[in-house]
Amino acid sequence: MLIDCDHCAMQHTSACDDCVVSVLLQIGPVELNDDEVAALGNLADTGLVPRLRLVPTDRQAS
């Protein structure tokens, strides 16, 4: 999974304020493997981090 805020429909909205990418990394695009995506999902399920709010604007960004 490639997470690139420049290809997210939620960029520059209130969703960015607590996006897990912004909260944890505050950097440019981030590429996560399947295990990392699952780990973030588990952390979000327990309330430790907010859910990923990425909404890709094109299919290549997902």
PDB file of N, CA, C and O in Angstrom:
ATOM      1  N   MET A   1       0.852  -1.166   0.000  1.00  0.00           N
ATOM      2  CA  MET A   1       0.000   0.000   0.000  1.00  0.00           C
ATOM      3  C   MET A   1       0.897   1.228   0.000  1.00  0.00           C
ATOM      4  O   MET A   1       1.788   1.351   0.841  1.00  0.00           O
ATOM      5  N   LEU A   2       0.667   2.124  -0.929  1.00  0.00           N
ATOM      6  CA  LEU A   2       1.383   3.391  -0.972  1.00  0.00           C
ATOM      7  C   LEU A   2       0.450   4.475  -0.460  1.00  0.00           C
ATOM      8  O   LEU A   2      -0.637   4.675  -1.001  1.00  0.00           O
ATOM      9  N   ILE A   3       0.872   5.166   0.575  1.00  0.00           N
ATOM     10  CA  ILE A   3       0.083   6.253   1.141  1.00  0.00           C
ATOM     11  C   ILE A   3       0.753   7.554   0.753  1.00  0.00           C
ATOM     12  O   ILE A   3       1.847   7.866   1.223  1.00  0.00           O
ATOM     13  N   ASP A   4       0.092   8.306  -0.104  1.00  0.00           N
ATOM     14  CA  ASP A   4       0.615   9.580  -0.576  1.00  0.00           C
ATOM     15  C   ASP A   4      -0.476  10.620  -0.387  1.00  0.00           C
ATOM     16  O   ASP A   4      -1.498  10.583  -1.072  1.00  0.00           O
ATOM     17  N   CYS A   5      -0.268  11.530   0.521  1.00  0.00           N
ATOM     18  CA  CYS A   5      -1.285  12.539   0.829  1.00  0.00           C
ATOM     19  C   CYS A   5      -1.669  13.351  -0.402  1.00  0.00           C
ATOM     20  O   CYS A   5      -2.793  13.845  -0.487  1.00  0.00           O
ATOM     21  N   ASP A   6      -0.752  13.497  -1.357  1.00  0.00           N
ATOM     22  CA  ASP A   6      -1.057  14.248  -2.574  1.00  0.00           C
ATOM     23  C   ASP A   6      -2.074  13.537  -3.456  1.00  0.00           C
ATOM     24  O   ASP A   6      -2.634  14.144  -4.370  1.00  0.00           O
ATOM     25  N   HIS A   7      -2.317  12.256  -3.191  1.00  0.00           N
ATOM     26  CA  HIS A   7      -3.289  11.488  -3.961  1.00  0.00           C
ATOM     27  C   HIS A   7      -4.460  11.054  -3.084  1.00  0.00           C
ATOM     28  O   HIS A   7      -5.115  10.052  -3.372  1.00  0.00           O
ATOM     29  N   CYS A   8      -4.723  11.798  -2.026  1.00  0.00           N
ATOM     30  CA  CYS A   8      -5.823  11.480  -1.111  1.00  0.00           C
ATOM     31  C   CYS A   8      -6.911  12.536  -1.257  1.00  0.00           C
ATOM     32  O   CYS A   8      -6.636  13.733  -1.173  1.00  0.00           O
ATOM     33  N   ALA A   9      -8.145  12.093  -1.474  1.00  0.00           N
ATOM     34  CA  ALA A   9      -9.273  13.016  -1.615  1.00  0.00           C
ATOM     35  C   ALA A   9      -9.554  13.766  -0.322  1.00  0.00           C
ATOM     36  O   ALA A   9     -10.246  14.784  -0.341  1.00  0.00           O
ATOM     37  N   MET A  10      -9.036  13.287   0.792  1.00  0.00           N
ATOM     38  CA  MET A  10      -9.292  13.922   2.089  1.00  0.00           C
ATOM     39  C   MET A  10      -8.219  14.951   2.451  1.00  0.00           C
ATOM     40  O   MET A  10      -8.288  15.570   3.513  1.00  0.00           O
ATOM     41  N   GLN A  11      -7.225  15.136   1.572  1.00  0.00           N
ATOM     42  CA  GLN A  11      -6.150  16.089   1.851  1.00  0.00           C
ATOM     43  C   GLN A  11      -6.732  17.484   2.053  1.00  0.00           C
ATOM     44  O   GLN A  11      -7.646  17.902   1.342  1.00  0.00           O
ATOM     45  N   HIS A  12      -6.187  18.190   3.032  1.00  0.00           N
ATOM     46  CA  HIS A  12      -6.589  19.559   3.374  1.00  0.00           C
ATOM     47  C   HIS A  12      -8.019  19.633   3.902  1.00  0.00           C
ATOM     48  O   HIS A  12      -8.684  20.658   3.754  1.00  0.00           O
ATOM     49  N   THR A  13      -8.492  18.547   4.516  1.00  0.00           N
ATOM     50  CA  THR A  13      -9.790  18.550   5.190  1.00  0.00           C
ATOM     51  C   THR A  13      -9.543  18.266   6.668  1.00  0.00           C
ATOM     52  O   THR A  13      -8.406  18.047   7.086  1.00  0.00           O
ATOM     53  N   SER A  14     -10.605  18.273   7.446  1.00  0.00           N
ATOM     54  CA  SER A  14     -10.466  17.979   8.877  1.00  0.00           C
ATOM     55  C   SER A  14      -9.978  16.551   9.119  1.00  0.00           C
ATOM     56  O   SER A  14      -9.461  16.254  10.196  1.00  0.00           O
ATOM     57  N   ALA A  15     -10.134  15.664   8.136  1.00  0.00           N
ATOM     58  CA  ALA A  15      -9.660  14.284   8.284  1.00  0.00           C
ATOM     59  C   ALA A  15      -8.142  14.229   8.442  1.00  0.00           C
ATOM     60  O   ALA A  15      -7.623  13.301   9.061  1.00  0.00           O
ATOM     61  N   CYS A  16      -7.427  15.204   7.893  1.00  0.00           N
ATOM     62  CA  CYS A  16      -5.959  15.232   8.008  1.00  0.00           C
ATOM     63  C   CYS A  16      -5.503  15.472   9.446  1.00  0.00           C
ATOM     64  O   CYS A  16      -4.415  15.046   9.834  1.00  0.00           O
ATOM     65  N   ASP A  17      -6.325  16.146  10.227  1.00  0.00           N
ATOM     66  CA  ASP A  17      -5.920  16.534  11.576  1.00  0.00           C
ATOM     67  C   ASP A  17      -5.550  15.354  12.461  1.00  0.00           C
ATOM     68  O   ASP A  17      -4.649  15.464  13.293  1.00  0.00           O
ATOM     69  N   ASP A  18      -6.239  14.218  12.291  1.00  0.00           N
ATOM     70  CA  ASP A  18      -5.901  13.056  13.111  1.00  0.00           C
ATOM     71  C   ASP A  18      -5.650  11.809  12.274  1.00  0.00           C
ATOM     72  O   ASP A  18      -5.819  10.688  12.752  1.00  0.00           O
ATOM     73  N   CYS A  19      -5.249  12.011  11.025  1.00  0.00           N
ATOM     74  CA  CYS A  19      -4.885  10.882  10.168  1.00  0.00           C
ATOM     75  C   CYS A  19      -3.659  10.190  10.769  1.00  0.00           C
ATOM     76  O   CYS A  19      -2.725  10.857  11.214  1.00  0.00           O
ATOM     77  N   VAL A  20      -3.664   8.879  10.782  1.00  0.00           N
ATOM     78  CA  VAL A  20      -2.563   8.133  11.393  1.00  0.00           C
ATOM     79  C   VAL A  20      -1.229   8.452  10.721  1.00  0.00           C
ATOM     80  O   VAL A  20      -0.196   8.458  11.390  1.00  0.00           O
ATOM     81  N   VAL A  21      -1.228   8.713   9.439  1.00  0.00           N
ATOM     82  CA  VAL A  21       0.018   9.063   8.753  1.00  0.00           C
ATOM     83  C   VAL A  21       0.541  10.391   9.277  1.00  0.00           C
ATOM     84  O   VAL A  21       1.725  10.519   9.592  1.00  0.00           O
ATOM     85  N   SER A  22      -0.341  11.376   9.369  1.00  0.00           N
ATOM     86  CA  SER A  22       0.071  12.687   9.884  1.00  0.00           C
ATOM     87  C   SER A  22       0.511  12.599  11.335  1.00  0.00           C
ATOM     88  O   SER A  22       1.506  13.210  11.724  1.00  0.00           O
ATOM     89  N   VAL A  23      -0.219  11.849  12.126  1.00  0.00           N
ATOM     90  CA  VAL A  23       0.075  11.739  13.554  1.00  0.00           C
ATOM     91  C   VAL A  23       1.414  11.047  13.788  1.00  0.00           C
ATOM     92  O   VAL A  23       2.220  11.522  14.588  1.00  0.00           O
ATOM     93  N   LEU A  24       1.660   9.946  13.108  1.00  0.00           N
ATOM     94  CA  LEU A  24       2.867   9.154  13.365  1.00  0.00           C
ATOM     95  C   LEU A  24       4.094   9.625  12.598  1.00  0.00           C
ATOM     96  O   LEU A  24       5.207   9.571  13.123  1.00  0.00           O
ATOM     97  N   LEU A  25       3.913  10.077  11.387  1.00  0.00           N
ATOM     98  CA  LEU A  25       5.070  10.272  10.529  1.00  0.00           C
ATOM     99  C   LEU A  25       5.332  11.709  10.102  1.00  0.00           C
ATOM    100  O   LEU A  25       6.487  12.131  10.039  1.00  0.00           O
ATOM    101  N   GLN A  26       4.305  12.447   9.816  1.00  0.00           N
ATOM    102  CA  GLN A  26       4.414  13.828   9.361  1.00  0.00           C
ATOM    103  C   GLN A  26       5.485  13.993   8.287  1.00  0.00           C
ATOM    104  O   GLN A  26       6.339  14.876   8.371  1.00  0.00           O
ATOM    105  N   ILE A  27       5.423  13.134   7.288  1.00  0.00           N
ATOM    106  CA  ILE A  27       6.344  13.206   6.152  1.00  0.00           C
ATOM    107  C   ILE A  27       5.567  12.971   4.872  1.00  0.00           C
ATOM    108  O   ILE A  27       4.338  12.902   4.894  1.00  0.00           O
ATOM    109  N   GLY A  28       6.265  12.847   3.766  1.00  0.00           N
ATOM    110  CA  GLY A  28       5.652  12.614   2.467  1.00  0.00           C
ATOM    111  C   GLY A  28       5.071  11.219   2.341  1.00  0.00           C
ATOM    112  O   GLY A  28       4.704  10.605   3.343  1.00  0.00           O
ATOM    113  N   PRO A  29       4.983  10.711   1.119  1.00  0.00           N
ATOM    114  CA  PRO A  29       4.374   9.398   0.885  1.00  0.00           C
ATOM    115  C   PRO A  29       5.031   8.298   1.715  1.00  0.00           C
ATOM    116  O   PRO A  29       6.237   8.310   1.958  1.00  0.00           O
ATOM    117  N   VAL A  30       4.205   7.356   2.139  1.00  0.00           N
ATOM    118  CA  VAL A  30       4.660   6.240   2.963  1.00  0.00           C
ATOM    119  C   VAL A  30       4.188   4.960   2.307  1.00  0.00           C
ATOM    120  O   VAL A  30       3.023   4.855   1.923  1.00  0.00           O
ATOM    121  N   GLU A  31       5.070   3.985   2.172  1.00  0.00           N
ATOM    122  CA  GLU A  31       4.672   2.697   1.634  1.00  0.00           C
ATOM    123  C   GLU A  31       4.685   1.677   2.761  1.00  0.00           C
ATOM    124  O   GLU A  31       5.692   1.505   3.449  1.00  0.00           O
ATOM    125  N   LEU A  32       3.546   1.000   2.943  1.00  0.00           N
ATOM    126  CA  LEU A  32       3.394   0.006   4.002  1.00  0.00           C
ATOM    127  C   LEU A  32       3.205  -1.369   3.387  1.00  0.00           C
ATOM    128  O   LEU A  32       2.516  -1.514   2.378  1.00  0.00           O
ATOM    129  N   ASN A  33       3.820  -2.385   3.998  1.00  0.00           N
ATOM    130  CA  ASN A  33       3.564  -3.742   3.539  1.00  0.00           C
ATOM    131  C   ASN A  33       2.295  -4.255   4.223  1.00  0.00           C
ATOM    132  O   ASN A  33       1.739  -3.579   5.089  1.00  0.00           O
ATOM    133  N   ASP A  34       1.840  -5.437   3.837  1.00  0.00           N
ATOM    134  CA  ASP A  34       0.580  -5.973   4.361  1.00  0.00           C
ATOM    135  C   ASP A  34       0.601  -6.136   5.877  1.00  0.00           C
ATOM    136  O   ASP A  34      -0.407  -5.886   6.538  1.00  0.00           O
ATOM    137  N   ASP A  35       1.739  -6.552   6.435  1.00  0.00           N
ATOM    138  CA  ASP A  35       1.836  -6.717   7.888  1.00  0.00           C
ATOM    139  C   ASP A  35       1.698  -5.381   8.609  1.00  0.00           C
ATOM    140  O   ASP A  35       1.065  -5.302   9.662  1.00  0.00           O
ATOM    141  N   GLU A  36       2.285  -4.339   8.046  1.00  0.00           N
ATOM    142  CA  GLU A  36       2.188  -3.011   8.656  1.00  0.00           C
ATOM    143  C   GLU A  36       0.765  -2.464   8.572  1.00  0.00           C
ATOM    144  O   GLU A  36       0.282  -1.829   9.510  1.00  0.00           O
ATOM    145  N   VAL A  37       0.095  -2.712   7.445  1.00  0.00           N
ATOM    146  CA  VAL A  37      -1.304  -2.294   7.304  1.00  0.00           C
ATOM    147  C   VAL A  37      -2.158  -3.004   8.352  1.00  0.00           C
ATOM    148  O   VAL A  37      -3.014  -2.386   8.984  1.00  0.00           O
ATOM    149  N   ALA A  38      -1.922  -4.306   8.534  1.00  0.00           N
ATOM    150  CA  ALA A  38      -2.669  -5.071   9.535  1.00  0.00           C
ATOM    151  C   ALA A  38      -2.380  -4.555  10.941  1.00  0.00           C
ATOM    152  O   ALA A  38      -3.288  -4.449  11.765  1.00  0.00           O
ATOM    153  N   ALA A  39      -1.119  -4.235  11.214  1.00  0.00           N
ATOM    154  CA  ALA A  39      -0.753  -3.716  12.538  1.00  0.00           C
ATOM    155  C   ALA A  39      -1.450  -2.390  12.814  1.00  0.00           C
ATOM    156  O   ALA A  39      -1.961  -2.179  13.914  1.00  0.00           O
ATOM    157  N   LEU A  40      -1.477  -1.495  11.830  1.00  0.00           N
ATOM    158  CA  LEU A  40      -2.184  -0.225  12.017  1.00  0.00           C
ATOM    159  C   LEU A  40      -3.671  -0.453  12.234  1.00  0.00           C
ATOM    160  O   LEU A  40      -4.301   0.250  13.024  1.00  0.00           O
ATOM    161  N   GLY A  41      -4.233  -1.433  11.537  1.00  0.00           N
ATOM    162  CA  GLY A  41      -5.639  -1.777  11.746  1.00  0.00           C
ATOM    163  C   GLY A  41      -5.888  -2.263  13.162  1.00  0.00           C
ATOM    164  O   GLY A  41      -6.884  -1.890  13.782  1.00  0.00           O
ATOM    165  N   ASN A  42      -4.991  -3.091  13.678  1.00  0.00           N
ATOM    166  CA  ASN A  42      -5.124  -3.580  15.055  1.00  0.00           C
ATOM    167  C   ASN A  42      -4.997  -2.444  16.065  1.00  0.00           C
ATOM    168  O   ASN A  42      -5.752  -2.389  17.036  1.00  0.00           O
ATOM    169  N   LEU A  43      -4.051  -1.544  15.841  1.00  0.00           N
ATOM    170  CA  LEU A  43      -3.903  -0.392  16.741  1.00  0.00           C
ATOM    171  C   LEU A  43      -5.151   0.487  16.705  1.00  0.00           C
ATOM    172  O   LEU A  43      -5.593   0.990  17.737  1.00  0.00           O
ATOM    173  N   ALA A  44      -5.710   0.667  15.523  1.00  0.00           N
ATOM    174  CA  ALA A  44      -6.926   1.477  15.404  1.00  0.00           C
ATOM    175  C   ALA A  44      -8.108   0.786  16.078  1.00  0.00           C
ATOM    176  O   ALA A  44      -8.930   1.446  16.714  1.00  0.00           O
ATOM    177  N   ASP A  45      -8.197  -0.537  15.945  1.00  0.00           N
ATOM    178  CA  ASP A  45      -9.288  -1.286  16.580  1.00  0.00           C
ATOM    179  C   ASP A  45      -9.300  -1.114  18.088  1.00  0.00           C
ATOM    180  O   ASP A  45     -10.362  -1.145  18.709  1.00  0.00           O
ATOM    181  N   THR A  46      -8.131  -0.933  18.680  1.00  0.00           N
ATOM    182  CA  THR A  46      -8.047  -0.777  20.134  1.00  0.00           C
ATOM    183  C   THR A  46      -8.049   0.688  20.565  1.00  0.00           C
ATOM    184  O   THR A  46      -7.990   0.992  21.756  1.00  0.00           O
ATOM    185  N   GLY A  47      -8.119   1.593  19.585  1.00  0.00           N
ATOM    186  CA  GLY A  47      -8.190   3.012  19.913  1.00  0.00           C
ATOM    187  C   GLY A  47      -6.848   3.676  20.171  1.00  0.00           C
ATOM    188  O   GLY A  47      -6.804   4.813  20.642  1.00  0.00           O
ATOM    189  N   LEU A  48      -5.750   2.985  19.869  1.00  0.00           N
ATOM    190  CA  LEU A  48      -4.426   3.557  20.123  1.00  0.00           C
ATOM    191  C   LEU A  48      -3.998   4.570  19.067  1.00  0.00           C
ATOM    192  O   LEU A  48      -3.232   5.487  19.361  1.00  0.00           O
ATOM    193  N   VAL A  49      -4.481   4.412  17.854  1.00  0.00           N
ATOM    194  CA  VAL A  49      -4.235   5.386  16.781  1.00  0.00           C
ATOM    195  C   VAL A  49      -5.544   5.571  16.025  1.00  0.00           C
ATOM    196  O   VAL A  49      -6.402   4.689  16.045  1.00  0.00           O
ATOM    197  N   PRO A  50      -5.704   6.712  15.357  1.00  0.00           N
ATOM    198  CA  PRO A  50      -6.913   6.890  14.547  1.00  0.00           C
ATOM    199  C   PRO A  50      -6.864   5.992  13.312  1.00  0.00           C
ATOM    200  O   PRO A  50      -5.786   5.583  12.882  1.00  0.00           O
ATOM    201  N   ARG A  51      -8.020   5.689  12.750  1.00  0.00           N
ATOM    202  CA  ARG A  51      -8.102   4.893  11.531  1.00  0.00           C
ATOM    203  C   ARG A  51      -7.462   5.640  10.375  1.00  0.00           C
ATOM    204  O   ARG A  51      -7.495   6.870  10.326  1.00  0.00           O
ATOM    205  N   LEU A  52      -6.888   4.906   9.457  1.00  0.00           N
ATOM    206  CA  LEU A  52      -6.361   5.486   8.231  1.00  0.00           C
ATOM    207  C   LEU A  52      -7.529   6.067   7.445  1.00  0.00           C
ATOM    208  O   LEU A  52      -8.521   5.380   7.200  1.00  0.00           O
ATOM    209  N   ARG A  53      -7.414   7.303   7.058  1.00  0.00           N
ATOM    210  CA  ARG A  53      -8.505   7.981   6.349  1.00  0.00           C
ATOM    211  C   ARG A  53      -8.176   8.218   4.883  1.00  0.00           C
ATOM    212  O   ARG A  53      -8.805   9.049   4.228  1.00  0.00           O
ATOM    213  N   LEU A  54      -7.205   7.500   4.374  1.00  0.00           N
ATOM    214  CA  LEU A  54      -6.804   7.649   2.984  1.00  0.00           C
ATOM    215  C   LEU A  54      -7.967   7.327   2.060  1.00  0.00           C
ATOM    216  O   LEU A  54      -8.594   6.274   2.182  1.00  0.00           O
ATOM    217  N   VAL A  55      -8.249   8.227   1.147  1.00  0.00           N
ATOM    218  CA  VAL A  55      -9.235   8.014   0.093  1.00  0.00           C
ATOM    219  C   VAL A  55      -8.506   8.303  -1.219  1.00  0.00           C
ATOM    220  O   VAL A  55      -8.442   9.456  -1.644  1.00  0.00           O
ATOM    221  N   PRO A  56      -7.952   7.266  -1.868  1.00  0.00           N
ATOM    222  CA  PRO A  56      -7.161   7.498  -3.077  1.00  0.00           C
ATOM    223  C   PRO A  56      -7.971   8.202  -4.163  1.00  0.00           C
ATOM    224  O   PRO A  56      -9.140   7.885  -4.383  1.00  0.00           O
ATOM    225  N   THR A  57      -7.340   9.155  -4.833  1.00  0.00           N
ATOM    226  CA  THR A  57      -8.001   9.860  -5.921  1.00  0.00           C
ATOM    227  C   THR A  57      -7.765   9.182  -7.257  1.00  0.00           C
ATOM    228  O   THR A  57      -8.415   9.525  -8.245  1.00  0.00           O
ATOM    229  N   ASP A  58      -6.843   8.221  -7.308  1.00  0.00           N
ATOM    230  CA  ASP A  58      -6.628   7.423  -8.513  1.00  0.00           C
ATOM    231  C   ASP A  58      -6.201   6.024  -8.095  1.00  0.00           C
ATOM    232  O   ASP A  58      -5.732   5.823  -6.975  1.00  0.00           O
ATOM    233  N   ARG A  59      -6.360   5.071  -8.981  1.00  0.00           N
ATOM    234  CA  ARG A  59      -6.101   3.665  -8.647  1.00  0.00           C
ATOM    235  C   ARG A  59      -4.614   3.388  -8.444  1.00  0.00           C
ATOM    236  O   ARG A  59      -4.276   2.454  -7.717  1.00  0.00           O
ATOM    237  N   GLN A  60      -3.722   4.148  -9.045  1.00  0.00           N
ATOM    238  CA  GLN A  60      -2.291   3.904  -8.894  1.00  0.00           C
ATOM    239  C   GLN A  60      -1.798   4.252  -7.507  1.00  0.00           C
ATOM    240  O   GLN A  60      -0.756   3.745  -7.090  1.00  0.00           O
ATOM    241  N   ALA A  61      -2.506   5.098  -6.776  1.00  0.00           N
ATOM    242  CA  ALA A  61      -2.063   5.523  -5.449  1.00  0.00           C
ATOM    243  C   ALA A  61      -2.422   4.517  -4.379  1.00  0.00           C
ATOM    244  O   ALA A  61      -1.945   4.641  -3.251  1.00  0.00           O
ATOM    245  N   SER A  62      -3.242   3.526  -4.682  1.00  0.00           N
ATOM    246  CA  SER A  62      -3.678   2.588  -3.643  1.00  0.00           C
ATOM    247  C   SER A  62      -2.835   1.345  -3.590  1.00  0.00           C
ATOM    248  O   SER A  62      -3.084   0.465  -2.765  1.00  0.00           O
TER     249      SER A  62
END
